[in-house]
Amino acid sequence: MSAAKAFILHLERATGRRANVDRLRAELPVQSEILAAVDGARLSAEEVNAAYARSRFAPRYPFALGLPEVGAFLSHRAAWRRIVDDRLDFACVFEDDAEIDKERFAALLDFAVAERSRWDYVLLPAAGLEPAGVDVVRGSEFALLRPLSPPLRAIGQLVSRAAAERLLSITSPFDRPVDTFLQMAWVTGVTMLAATPAPVRDVSHETGGTTVQRKRMGAVQRLRHEIMRPLYRAKVAALYRRHEAAAKR
């Protein structure tokens, strides 16, 4: 079994982020590798149809995925595949707009390793976006908690091989964005913990903005999104709370 390492998902044409990727690699306390992110714009119709199927899981995701979202999910699947194929106990998976506090991240990783039996998946949220939750384990500096509501934004993750195997098995095909899918523990079978305080910062606004962007919407589409998005999130939140309550019994 190999030691932990880090994978950084980087879209090669996002040249404005390469300096941040190199800086992140230099600061990580474990071996790291850049994984070329899947460029959704270059996917063929056949590749998209093989990877993505609408309305696979409940609640139904109300919006069709854009090609960048399909590419982003395939990029995460590529990282999960490497964890499995390389027989890693776990790996850190970062998007290329993540920045870490070097010393504090090393301390968090030591804490996570020491408490390895407590988790299979740990979300590393951007600083300031840590969710409220119930402690699973708390140390002198960090805690791993079960969020009270489903968190978003998979800018950083600790993913075990068992979690990677499960996520791969159930996301072929997938039907919604990767961060939205990871919320659904009742579907994934993977309990999402979150680390707090998070020594990770989102620097997307400093490196050219998000690479997962929808085309500009018309007024009717925008109105539909404004109506459907909170309805969908309410359904997910209700199912998440039900799942968490059942897990405590």
Protein Blocks (a to p, Z undefined) as FASTA:
>chain_A
ZZddddddddfklmmlmmmmmmmmmmpcbdcdddddddfklpcfklmmmmpcghkbccdd
fbdcdfklmmmmmmmmmmmmmmmmnopabdcdddfkbccdfklmmmmmmmmmmmmmmpcb
dcdddehiaccdddfbdcfkbccdddfbdcehjfbccddfklmmmmmmmmcccfbdfklm
mmmmmlnopacddddddfbdcfklmnnpaabdcddddfklmmmmmmmmmmmmmmmmmmmm
mmmmmmmZZ
